[in-house]
Amino acid sequence: MIEPATERDLEIMALQLGRTMRGVLGVGARCACGAPTVVVTSPRLPDGSPFPTFYYLTHPAATAAASRLEADGTMAELQERLREPEVADAYAAAHAAYLADREAHGHVEEIAGISAGGMPARVKCLHAVLAHALAAGTGVNPIGDAVLELGDWSPAECACAPEARGTADGASAS
């Protein structure tokens, strides 16, 4: 489910990324404190350029956790999991789900058939598959679920900088 982004959400995203987000459609997942963790972006940015990363990981601690896994060679381990037919099939289904989610917000010919994170055949970006798993929910993206399980960050525990926290009720402060 995509929640509309509030002005406070946009402020928090800018703090998280050090820049203003472009093409924000809403928030796809939140930290325990309510701060955005995943922003959902338009498949075509306001300047007209195509943007394939529909689910964009913004939370600094989540991003750092994915980066640590990439640095320690976990991508190769996760790529090996795709040799298991049931994992490969689930990852291909995740790719199709990602494309369908994005397509519901506009068809962009330049990125048709391209999802994120290397789906459906490769494990290329743990940030992208983690963002998809957080936004889509457990059981949709098996590689993203594995990244969440293997990482040292959890959306259930706030690791936000004090100025980038939401409210504890799950909605951003306004």
Long-range contacts (C-beta under 8 A, 24 or more apart in sequence): 1-28, 2-26, 2-27, 2-28, 2-40, 2-135, 3-27, 3-28, 3-30, 5-36, 5-39, 6-171, 6-172, 6-174, 7-174, 8-166, 8-172, 8-173, 8-174, 9-35, 9-36, 9-166, 9-172, 12-36, 12-164, 12-165, 12-166, 12-172, 13-39, 13-58, 15-161, 15-163, 15-164, 16-58, 16-59, 16-60, 16-164, 17-58, 21-56, 21-58, 22-46, 22-47, 22-51, 23-51, 25-105, 27-172, 28-55, 28-131, 28-134, 28-135, 29-131, 29-134, 29-135, 29-155, 30-155, 30-166, 30-170, 30-172, 31-59, 31-155, 31-158, 31-159, 31-160, 31-165, 31-166, 32-155, 32-156, 32-157, 32-158, 32-168, 33-158, 33-160, 33-165, 33-166, 33-167, 33-168, 34-165, 34-166, 34-167, 34-168, 34-169, 34-170, 34-171, 34-172, 34-173, 35-59, 35-158, 35-160, 35-164, 35-165, 35-166, 35-172, 36-166, 36-172, 37-62, 37-134, 37-155, 38-131, 38-134, 38-135, 40-135, 42-105, 42-106, 43-102, 43-103, 43-105, 43-106, 43-107, 43-108, 43-111, 44-106, 44-108, 50-108, 50-110, 50-111, 51-111, 52-102, 52-111, 52-114, 52-115, 52-116, 53-116, 53-128, 53-131, 54-98, 54-101, 54-102, 54-105, 54-115, 54-116, 55-98, 55-101, 55-116, 55-128, 55-131, 55-132, 55-134, 55-135, 55-136, 56-131, 57-127, 57-128, 57-130, 57-131, 57-134, 59-153, 59-155, 59-159, 59-160, 60-159, 60-160, 60-161, 60-164, 61-153, 61-159, 61-160, 62-130, 62-134, 62-151, 62-153, 62-155, 63-127, 64-153, 65-130, 65-151, 65-152, 65-153, 66-126, 66-127, 66-130, 66-147, 66-151, 67-126, 67-127, 68-151, 68-152, 69-126, 69-147, 69-150, 69-151, 70-125, 70-126, 74-126, 74-147, 74-150, 75-123, 75-124, 75-126, 78-123, 78-126, 78-143, 78-146, 78-147, 79-122, 79-123, 81-142, 81-143, 81-146, 82-121, 82-122, 82-123, 82-143, 87-142, 87-143, 88-120, 90-141, 90-142, 91-119, 91-120, 91-141, 91-142, 91-143, 92-119, 92-120, 93-140, 94-119, 94-120, 94-129, 94-132, 94-136, 94-140, 94-141, 94-142, 94-143, 94-144, 95-119, 95-120, 96-120, 97-136, 97-140, 97-141, 98-132, 98-136, 98-141, 101-136, 117-143, 117-144
